């Protein structure tokens, strides 16, 4: 039987060490989760840098009614529980974590500073790129309000543009106050029912051979069909084209049915009270208030090798679980273990979703077969059992 690795801090490094062991660029969720493990489990020095003035990435400036896309019990830094899913609570969670990190003499934080990732001026031994899932706020292309600039709602008609979770959050918020809410979406999506995953996403395969079978099965089926077989997933049409790991509870799902939905493809322009769509059709609602909710969310980028020469690129190894994934990578670093885990990009289509799920299952099976089994899979961040 493999002996369970011990994760504990050793004696601090001496002041004779000039270079930081780890220069972590990005103080968003993944960067904070990586630092959390390294400080708790090693004697290594860490310098955390971010161009924002505080930790949390996009959570540092949340719009007022934002909700987390997953149960809070599986989000945030591993060592500090998170019980609320609103933006203010999550921002406070990362601020609390930073304050705790600051009590460790091996830790340095530098905010409001931009670092050239290809030529950082801060001396270090290993660079940790925590910006792979960096969320960039997109300004409105058509001089509309956004969730961050939206004033207190009034009794008027609101037109919400954008079919993602930000758009749904905005529709549900405005529906409480507005005379009417119209939701303009370019593509329908599958949504996960929150109540079905409160106690976890289900079991993972214990052996890689079983996981490979799952990968083969999903690769032979249409993505929308595979999604439709999961009774935890809902949609408003028969064959949605999108899957972004969006989560909705039953009351939200019931409420959104009362919102008028316009499906005309992408919006290409807005002039006054009129929206123009890619097919040339228009929508004109006099005196309506337009809200632009088109945001990229977690980006869908080409994956990279996680462990490179003097560099680590934090990426999902469990789909749609950025905090758990960064914690897994950090525990590989802390125990000097290297598993052949496949990076999984954030999904956009149904095909992305089922393939990403299969790769995630393979990665979890590899962890289960390794010496990291207990210290990783027993984490509070693990949504599978």
Secondary structure, DSSP 8 states (H G I E B T S, - for coil): --------------TT--SEEEEEE--SHHHHHHHHHHHHH----EEEEESSSSSSGGGGG--TT-B-SS-GGG-S-TTS-----BHHHHHHHHHHHHHHHTTSTTEEEEES----TTS-SS-EEEEEE--TT-------TTS-B-TTT--S--SSEEEEE--SHHHHHHHHHHHTT-SEEEEEESS-EEEEEGGGTTT-SB---SSHHHHHHHHHHHHHS-HHHHHHT-TTEE-SSSS--EEEEEEE-HHHHHHHTTSEEEE-S-EEEEETTEEEETTS-EEE-TT-EEEE-----S-------SEETTEEE---SSTT-HHHHHHHHHHHHHTT------------BHHHHHHHHHHHHHHHHHHHTSTTHHHHHTSTT--B-
